[in-house]
Amino acid sequence: MSDRTLTGAPAPASSSHVDAGDEGYSKDLKSRHINMIAIGGAIGTGLFLGAGGRLHGAGPSLAIAYAVCGIFAFFVVRALGELVLYRPSSGAFVSYAREFMGEKGAYTAGWLYFLNWSTTTVADITAAATYAHFWSMFTSIPQWALALVALAVVLTANLISVKYFGEMEFWFSLVKVAALAIFLVVAIYLVATSHDIGGHTPGLSTITDNGGIFPSGVMPMLLVVQGVVFAYASVELCGVAAGETENPEKIMPKAINSIMWRVGLFYVGSVVLLAMLLPYTSYSADQSPFVTVFDKLGIPGTAGIMNLVVLTAALSSLNSGLYSTGRILRSMAMSGSAPKFTARMNKGKVPYGGVLFTAAFGLAGVGLNYLMPADAFELVLNFASLGILGTWAMVMICSLFFWRRAQNGLVERPAYRLPWAPYTQIVTLVFLLSVLVLMWCDGGVGRTTVLCVPAIGAALVGGWFLVRRRVAEIAARG
């Protein structure tokens, strides 16, 4: 059965929409998996690696950027959570776009999400290879080879079963949370005791004596916003995982609501402490800021341990990307808007076709690491940011359509809702558009990326003309 929007009589509280892409999955993800997936989605490569270069450029004001973007990330995932409680689906926002916007909406949402994660996959394997070069035993190994190893390891685990994915993500996230908690405790102690760090005394004076919160003005903070948005790229993952979750109506609200305080504690808190520990100019894009701090402390082995943690963060993000795109592509393939083979599932009930399709783009990233190892991360990060902006926009547009149908009495909103609708959706969409403008203002790679938007739009239009006949045939058979 294909999925399609059913019209006519007003719908009950639960949706009458049927998504063929939801069939065949096992419900092996439990509460502890979803909670850790939600944490892992809010703590990724963008914090562990990207914060160094952004802190160097924007100074302590980076904390403000993380706070503002975190609020909008929460709005997005809260809107998705309301849709999940209305109708859990492994197709997530693609399935909701199909219900509220038709097949064209589902097609657009799905391929924008794929753009997001296919490029993020490249960023993650690049980050993993960069982290590995921290240890002398790996410095002689080419970056592209290390990137290939990272992709192969995570791909293998992802193809076995959703339980393996859930367990891997649980432990990856546990390591990240434990490491950040330890860092916060150690950092607070260092600040409170004015402990020397590489010849520098930490404290509030580290900020005030080095140009204050905005050492280079407000504009640098605004220009790093697109990179900060990338840091929150996985927050929507818990919505995708809902389709393979036991009792999503009980688990999802708790997991989503916890994202807000995690953002405040881990992102904003970490950046504020980093800015108090060392002058913002001490950090760089070449090294995780957490590694920089422990390296300057001079305690044997601590920098290596923290580097292992940030390597785990990169592998966690890669793991999430392969998982989510596999499910999204299957939902699209079942309606005809993605290649047929991406709908195939193995004995472990994993949509291996979609996972392998995403991994193929990761292989292209291995080639990128071979050709331009120094610039690979920043280049793909900008393209990933475009995909994220598009995905988040589609979530909020779906939420708006859902709200409008509820106002017309066609559907009933669940008790768990996005607050202040429809103003929340509209403000979030304006914010996302402003990020695109800031990417243009940043010049360089950012402006080049924005210039690619018409080409991406043209590719989406051209692709739709290629698949629309098959989409129509499948809908007619349903």
C-alpha positions as CSV (number, residue, x, y, z in Angstrom):
1,M,0.0,0.0,0.0
2,S,1.4,3.4,-0.9
3,D,1.0,6.3,1.5
4,R,-1.2,9.2,0.5
5,T,-3.4,11.9,2.1
6,L,-6.9,10.8,2.8
7,T,-9.4,13.6,2.5
8,G,-13.1,13.9,3.2
9,A,-14.5,13.5,6.7
10,P,-12.6,15.1,9.6
11,A,-9.9,12.8,11.0
12,P,-9.8,11.5,14.5
13,A,-7.0,12.2,17.0
14,S,-4.9,9.5,15.4
15,S,-4.1,10.0,11.7
16,S,-5.9,8.0,9.0
17,H,-2.8,8.5,6.8
18,V,-1.0,5.3,5.9
19,D,2.7,5.2,5.2
20,A,3.9,2.0,3.4
21,G,7.5,3.0,4.4
22,D,6.7,2.2,8.0
23,E,6.1,-1.5,7.4
24,G,8.7,-4.1,8.2
25,Y,10.6,-2.4,11.0
26,S,11.2,-4.0,14.4
27,K,10.4,-2.0,17.6
28,D,13.8,-2.6,19.2
29,L,14.6,0.9,20.4
30,K,13.9,1.3,24.1
31,S,13.6,4.3,26.4
32,R,17.3,4.4,27.2
33,H,18.2,4.3,23.5
34,I,15.9,7.2,22.6
35,N,17.0,9.3,25.6
36,M,20.7,8.9,24.6
37,I,19.9,9.4,20.9
38,A,18.3,12.7,21.9
39,I,21.4,13.7,23.8
40,G,23.7,12.5,21.1
41,G,21.7,14.6,18.6
42,A,22.3,17.7,20.7
43,I,26.0,17.0,21.2
44,G,28.0,16.4,18.0
45,T,31.0,17.2,15.9
46,G,30.0,20.8,15.7
47,L,30.7,21.3,19.3
48,F,33.7,19.1,19.8
49,L,35.6,20.2,16.7
50,G,33.9,23.2,15.2
51,A,33.8,25.2,18.4
52,G,37.6,25.8,18.3
53,G,37.7,27.8,15.1
54,R,34.4,29.6,15.9
55,L,35.6,30.6,19.4
56,H,38.8,31.9,17.8
57,G,36.8,34.0,15.3
58,A,33.9,35.2,17.4
59,G,35.3,35.1,20.9
60,P,33.1,34.6,24.0
61,S,30.0,35.8,22.0
62,L,29.9,32.3,20.5
63,A,28.0,31.3,23.6
64,I,25.2,33.7,22.6
65,A,25.1,32.2,19.1
66,Y,24.8,28.7,20.6
67,A,22.0,29.8,22.9
68,V,20.0,31.5,20.1
69,C,20.4,28.7,17.6
70,G,19.6,26.2,20.4
71,I,16.3,27.8,21.1
72,F,15.3,27.5,17.4
73,A,16.6,23.9,17.3
74,F,14.3,23.2,20.2
75,F,11.4,24.7,18.4
76,V,12.1,22.5,15.4
77,V,12.3,19.3,17.4
78,R,9.3,20.2,19.5
79,A,7.3,20.7,16.3
80,L,8.5,17.4,15.0
81,G,7.6,15.8,18.4
82,E,4.0,17.0,18.1
83,L,3.8,15.4,14.7
84,V,5.4,12.2,16.0
85,L,2.8,12.0,18.8
86,Y,0.1,12.5,16.1
87,R,1.5,9.7,14.0
88,P,4.8,8.0,14.7
89,S,6.7,7.2,11.4
90,S,10.2,6.1,10.4
91,G,9.7,8.4,7.4
92,A,9.4,11.3,9.9
93,F,9.1,14.7,8.3
94,V,9.1,13.1,4.8
95,S,6.0,11.2,5.7
96,Y,4.4,14.3,7.2
97,A,5.3,16.4,4.2
98,R,3.5,13.8,2.1
99,E,0.4,13.9,4.2
100,F,0.2,17.7,4.4
101,M,1.9,18.9,1.2
102,G,1.6,16.0,-1.2
103,E,4.3,14.0,-3.0
104,K,6.2,17.1,-4.2
105,G,6.6,18.2,-0.6
106,A,7.8,14.7,0.5
107,Y,10.2,14.6,-2.5
108,T,11.7,18.0,-1.6
109,A,11.9,17.3,2.2
110,G,13.6,13.9,1.6
111,W,16.3,15.0,-0.8
112,L,17.1,18.1,1.3
113,Y,17.6,15.8,4.2
114,F,19.8,13.6,2.1
115,L,21.8,16.6,1.1
116,N,22.2,17.3,4.8
117,W,23.4,13.9,5.8
118,S,25.4,12.9,2.7
119,T,27.6,16.0,3.2
120,T,27.6,15.6,7.0
121,T,28.9,12.0,6.5
122,V,31.8,13.5,4.7
123,A,32.3,16.0,7.5
124,D,32.2,13.3,10.1
125,I,34.7,11.0,8.5
126,T,37.0,14.0,7.9
127,A,36.7,15.0,11.6
128,A,37.4,11.4,12.6
129,A,40.6,11.3,10.4
130,T,41.6,14.7,11.8
131,Y,41.2,13.4,15.4
132,A,43.2,10.3,14.7
133,H,46.2,12.3,13.5
134,F,46.5,13.6,17.1
135,W,48.2,10.3,18.0
136,S,51.7,9.8,16.6
137,M,50.9,6.2,15.5
138,F,48.5,7.6,13.0
139,T,50.3,10.7,11.7
140,S,52.0,8.8,8.9
141,I,48.7,7.4,7.6
142,P,47.0,9.5,4.9
143,Q,43.8,11.4,6.0
144,W,41.8,9.7,3.3
145,A,42.8,6.2,4.5
146,L,41.7,7.0,8.1
147,A,38.4,8.4,6.8
148,L,37.8,5.2,4.8
149,V,38.4,3.1,7.9
150,A,35.9,5.2,10.0
151,L,33.3,4.8,7.3
152,A,33.8,1.1,7.0
153,V,33.5,0.4,10.8
154,V,30.3,2.4,11.4
155,L,28.7,1.2,8.1
156,T,29.2,-2.5,9.1
157,A,27.6,-2.0,12.5
158,N,24.7,0.0,11.0
159,L,23.8,-2.8,8.6
160,I,23.4,-5.5,11.2
161,S,20.2,-4.4,13.0
162,V,18.5,-1.4,14.6
163,K,19.4,-2.9,18.0
164,Y,23.1,-2.6,17.1
165,F,22.6,1.0,16.0
166,G,20.8,1.7,19.3
167,E,23.4,0.1,21.4
168,M,26.3,1.8,19.6
169,E,24.6,5.2,19.8
170,F,23.8,4.6,23.5
171,W,27.4,4.1,24.4
172,F,28.7,6.8,22.0
173,S,26.4,9.3,23.7
174,L,27.2,8.1,27.2
175,V,30.9,8.7,26.5
176,K,30.1,12.2,25.2
177,V,27.9,13.1,28.1
178,A,30.4,11.7,30.7
179,A,33.3,13.5,29.1
180,L,31.5,16.9,29.0
181,A,30.3,16.5,32.5
182,I,33.9,15.8,33.6
183,F,35.1,18.8,31.6
184,L,32.5,21.1,33.3
185,V,33.5,19.9,36.8
186,V,37.2,20.3,36.0
187,A,36.7,23.7,34.3
188,I,34.6,25.1,37.2
189,Y,37.3,23.9,39.6
190,L,40.1,25.5,37.6
191,V,38.2,28.8,37.4
192,A,37.2,28.8,41.1
193,T,40.8,28.1,42.2
194,S,42.5,30.3,39.6
195,H,44.6,27.3,38.7
196,D,47.4,28.0,36.2
197,I,46.8,26.7,32.6
198,G,49.9,26.9,30.4
199,G,51.1,30.1,32.1
200,H,47.6,31.7,32.1
201,T,45.3,32.3,35.2
202,P,41.7,31.5,34.3
203,G,38.7,33.6,35.4
204,L,36.3,36.3,34.3
205,S,39.3,38.5,33.6
206,T,40.2,36.2,30.7
207,I,37.2,37.6,28.9
208,T,37.3,41.2,30.1
209,D,41.1,41.6,29.4
210,N,40.8,40.2,25.9
211,G,38.2,42.5,24.3
212,G,35.2,41.4,26.3
213,I,32.3,39.4,25.0
214,F,32.5,40.9,21.5
215,P,36.3,41.3,21.0
216,S,35.9,41.8,17.2
217,G,32.4,43.3,17.2
218,V,29.0,41.7,16.7
219,M,29.4,40.7,13.1
220,P,31.8,37.8,13.7
221,M,29.2,36.3,16.0
222,L,26.5,36.6,13.4
223,L,28.8,35.1,10.7
224,V,29.4,31.9,12.6
225,V,25.7,31.2,13.0
226,Q,25.6,28.9,10.0
227,G,28.3,26.8,11.6
228,V,26.5,26.8,14.9
229,V,23.4,25.5,13.1
230,F,25.4,22.6,11.9
231,A,26.3,21.8,15.5
232,Y,22.6,21.0,16.1
233,A,22.2,19.0,12.9
234,S,21.1,15.7,14.6
235,V,18.4,17.0,16.9
236,E,15.7,15.7,14.6
237,L,17.0,12.1,14.8
238,C,14.8,11.1,17.7
239,G,11.8,11.9,15.5
240,V,13.1,9.5,12.9
241,A,13.8,6.8,15.5
242,A,10.2,7.0,16.8
243,G,9.0,4.5,14.2
244,E,11.2,1.8,15.7
245,T,10.5,2.7,19.3
246,E,8.4,1.0,22.0
247,N,5.7,3.3,23.3
248,P,6.8,6.5,21.5
249,E,3.9,8.5,23.1
250,K,5.5,8.0,26.5
251,I,9.2,8.2,25.6
252,M,9.3,11.0,23.1
253,P,8.0,14.0,25.1
254,K,10.5,13.4,27.9
255,A,13.4,12.9,25.5
256,I,12.6,16.1,23.5
257,N,11.9,18.3,26.5
258,S,15.3,17.4,27.9
259,I,17.1,18.8,24.8
260,M,16.6,22.4,26.1
261,W,18.5,22.1,29.3
262,R,21.2,20.0,27.6
263,V,21.8,22.8,25.1
264,G,22.1,25.3,28.0
265,L,24.4,23.1,30.0
266,F,26.6,21.5,27.5
267,Y,26.8,24.1,24.7
268,V,26.5,27.4,26.3
269,G,28.1,26.3,29.6
270,S,31.1,24.7,27.9
271,V,31.7,27.8,25.6
272,V,31.5,30.2,28.6
273,L,34.0,28.1,30.6
274,L,36.3,27.7,27.6
275,A,36.4,31.5,27.2
276,M,37.2,31.9,30.9
277,L,39.9,29.2,30.9
278,L,42.1,30.6,28.1
279,P,42.0,33.7,25.8
280,Y,39.8,33.1,22.8
281,T,42.9,33.4,20.5
282,S,44.4,30.3,22.1
283,Y,41.9,28.1,20.3
284,S,42.0,27.1,16.6
285,A,40.1,25.2,14.0
286,D,42.8,22.5,13.8
287,Q,42.1,21.1,17.3
288,S,39.2,20.5,19.6
289,P,39.0,23.3,22.2
290,F,38.7,20.7,24.9
291,V,41.9,19.0,23.8
292,T,43.6,22.4,23.8
293,V,42.7,23.0,27.4
294,F,43.8,19.6,28.6
295,D,46.9,19.8,26.5
296,K,47.9,23.1,28.2
297,L,47.2,21.7,31.6
298,G,50.1,19.3,31.0
299,I,48.5,16.4,32.8
300,P,49.9,13.2,31.0
301,G,47.3,11.4,29.0
302,T,44.3,13.7,29.5
303,A,44.6,15.4,26.1
304,G,44.7,11.9,24.5
305,I,41.6,10.8,26.4
306,M,39.7,13.9,25.4
307,N,40.7,13.4,21.8
308,L,39.3,9.9,22.0
309,V,36.1,11.3,23.2
310,V,35.8,13.8,20.3
311,L,36.6,10.9,17.9
312,T,33.7,9.1,19.5
313,A,31.5,12.1,18.8
314,A,32.4,12.1,15.1
315,L,31.6,8.4,14.9
316,S,28.3,8.9,16.7
317,S,27.3,11.5,14.2
318,L,28.3,9.3,11.3
319,N,26.3,6.4,12.9
320,S,23.2,8.6,13.2
321,G,23.5,9.9,9.6
322,L,23.6,6.4,8.0
323,Y,20.7,5.3,10.2
324,S,18.4,8.2,9.5
325,T,19.0,8.5,5.8
326,G,18.4,4.8,5.3
327,R,14.9,5.2,6.8
328,I,14.1,8.4,5.0
329,L,15.2,7.0,1.6
330,R,13.1,3.9,2.1
331,S,10.0,6.0,2.8
332,M,10.7,7.9,-0.4
333,A,11.4,4.8,-2.4
334,M,8.1,3.2,-1.4
335,S,6.3,6.1,-3.0
336,G,8.6,6.3,-6.0
337,S,10.6,9.4,-5.4
338,A,13.9,7.6,-4.6
339,P,15.7,4.7,-6.4
340,K,14.0,1.4,-6.0
341,F,16.9,-0.4,-4.3
342,T,16.9,2.0,-1.4
343,A,13.7,0.4,-0.2
344,R,15.3,-3.0,0.2
345,M,15.6,-4.5,3.7
346,N,17.9,-7.2,5.0
347,K,17.1,-10.0,7.5
348,G,17.9,-7.7,10.4
349,K,15.1,-5.4,9.2
350,V,17.6,-2.7,8.2
351,P,16.9,-0.7,5.0
352,Y,20.4,-1.5,3.7
353,G,19.8,0.0,0.2
354,G,19.4,3.5,1.6
355,V,22.3,3.0,4.1
356,L,24.6,1.9,1.3
357,F,23.5,4.8,-0.9
358,T,24.5,7.3,1.7
359,A,27.7,5.5,2.4
360,A,28.5,5.8,-1.3
361,F,28.6,9.6,-0.9
362,G,30.9,9.0,2.0
363,L,33.3,7.3,-0.4
364,A,33.2,10.5,-2.4
365,G,34.2,12.2,0.8
366,V,37.2,9.9,1.0
367,G,38.3,11.2,-2.4
368,L,37.8,14.8,-1.2
369,N,40.1,14.1,1.7
370,Y,42.6,12.8,-0.7
371,L,42.4,15.9,-3.0
372,M,42.1,18.6,-0.4
373,P,42.6,17.4,3.2
374,A,43.0,20.9,4.6
375,D,39.7,22.3,3.3
376,A,37.4,19.2,3.2
377,F,35.7,19.8,6.6
378,E,34.8,23.5,6.0
379,L,33.7,22.9,2.4
380,V,31.2,20.1,3.3
381,L,30.1,21.9,6.5
382,N,28.6,24.7,4.5
383,F,26.7,22.4,2.1
384,A,25.5,20.4,5.1
385,S,24.2,23.7,6.6
386,L,22.1,24.2,3.5
387,G,20.6,20.8,3.9
388,I,19.9,21.5,7.6
389,L,18.2,24.8,6.9
390,G,16.0,23.1,4.2
391,T,15.1,20.2,6.5
392,W,14.2,22.4,9.4
393,A,12.2,24.7,7.2
394,M,10.2,21.7,5.9
395,V,9.5,20.5,9.4
396,M,8.1,23.9,10.4
397,I,6.1,24.2,7.2
398,C,4.6,20.7,7.9
399,S,3.9,21.9,11.4
400,L,2.1,25.0,10.0
401,F,-0.1,22.9,7.7
402,F,-0.9,20.6,10.6
403,W,-1.8,23.5,12.8
404,R,-4.1,24.9,10.1
405,R,-5.8,21.5,9.6
406,A,-6.4,21.4,13.4
407,Q,-7.9,24.9,13.3
408,N,-10.3,23.6,10.5
409,G,-11.3,20.6,12.6
410,L,-9.7,18.1,10.2
411,V,-7.2,16.7,12.7
412,E,-6.8,16.9,16.5
413,R,-3.5,18.1,18.0
414,P,-2.1,15.9,20.7
415,A,-1.7,17.2,24.2
416,Y,2.1,17.5,23.6
417,R,2.3,20.6,21.3
418,L,4.6,23.2,19.9
419,P,3.9,26.3,22.0
420,W,2.7,29.6,20.6
421,A,1.8,28.2,17.2
422,P,1.6,29.5,14.5
423,Y,4.0,32.4,15.5
424,T,6.7,29.9,16.6
425,Q,6.8,28.4,13.1
426,I,6.8,31.8,11.3
427,V,9.6,33.2,13.5
428,T,11.7,30.1,13.0
429,L,11.3,30.2,9.3
430,V,12.4,33.9,9.3
431,F,15.4,32.9,11.4
432,L,16.4,30.1,8.9
433,L,16.1,32.6,6.0
434,S,18.4,35.1,7.9
435,V,21.0,32.4,8.3
436,L,21.1,32.0,4.6
437,V,21.6,35.8,4.3
438,L,24.4,35.6,6.8
439,M,26.1,32.8,4.8
440,W,26.1,35.2,1.8
441,C,27.5,38.1,3.9
442,D,30.3,35.9,5.1
443,G,31.8,35.7,1.6
444,G,34.3,33.0,0.6
445,V,33.0,29.4,0.8
446,G,29.7,30.6,2.5
447,R,28.8,32.8,-0.4
448,T,29.8,30.2,-2.9
449,T,27.5,27.8,-1.1
450,V,24.6,30.2,-1.3
451,L,25.3,30.7,-5.0
452,C,24.7,26.9,-5.4
453,V,21.1,27.2,-4.1
454,P,19.7,27.8,-7.6
455,A,21.6,24.8,-8.9
456,I,20.2,22.7,-6.0
457,G,16.7,24.0,-6.8
458,A,17.2,23.1,-10.5
459,A,18.4,19.6,-9.6
460,L,15.3,19.1,-7.4
461,V,13.0,20.2,-10.2
462,G,14.8,18.1,-12.8
463,G,14.7,15.1,-10.5
464,W,11.0,15.5,-9.9
465,F,10.3,15.4,-13.6
466,L,12.2,12.1,-13.7
467,V,10.3,10.4,-10.9
468,R,6.8,11.9,-11.1
469,R,5.4,9.3,-13.5
470,R,6.5,6.5,-11.2
471,V,5.1,8.4,-8.1
472,A,1.8,8.7,-9.9
473,E,1.7,5.0,-10.9
474,I,2.4,3.9,-7.3
475,A,-0.2,6.3,-5.9
476,A,-2.8,5.0,-8.4
477,R,-2.1,1.3,-7.4
478,G,-2.6,2.2,-3.8
